[in-house]
């Protein structure tokens, strides 16, 4: 069942994992979620 069906508000939730690795120096990971409404353009999400 999608988030849109659960919430009734017409939103989608996307989960992400971002990993940065510089060999022999550093490694880090971030996780999160992003909720967007249908019809939202990619540029609108990042602005």
N, C-alpha and C positions, 0 to 999 in steps of 0.2 A: 504494500500500500504506500503510495507516495505522500509526501508532506502536504501537497496541495489538497489531497482528499481528506487528510486529517484536520487541517486547520480551517478549511472553508474560506480562507482569505485569498486564495489564488497565488500563493507564493511557492517557490521551489527552494530547497536548501541544498547547497553543495558543500561537501566536506573536502578539505585539502590537507596535504602534507607537503611542506616545502623543506628541502634539505640543501644545505650548503656545505661543500667539502673542499678544502684546500689541502692537498696531500702533504703530510708531515707537519701541518701547522694547526688546522682547526677543522672541526666538524660540528654543525649545529642543525637542529630540526625544529620547525614550528608547525603547529597544527591549528586548524580553525574551521569555521563554517561561515558561509555567506548565504543570506536569504535574499532572493530577488523576486520581484513580481513579473508575471508573464508580460512580454513585450518590451522589457527593459533591454536596452542595447549595451553591448560590452563597454563602450566608452562611458556610459552613464554610471556603470558599476564602479569603475576605477577613478572617476573624477570626484 
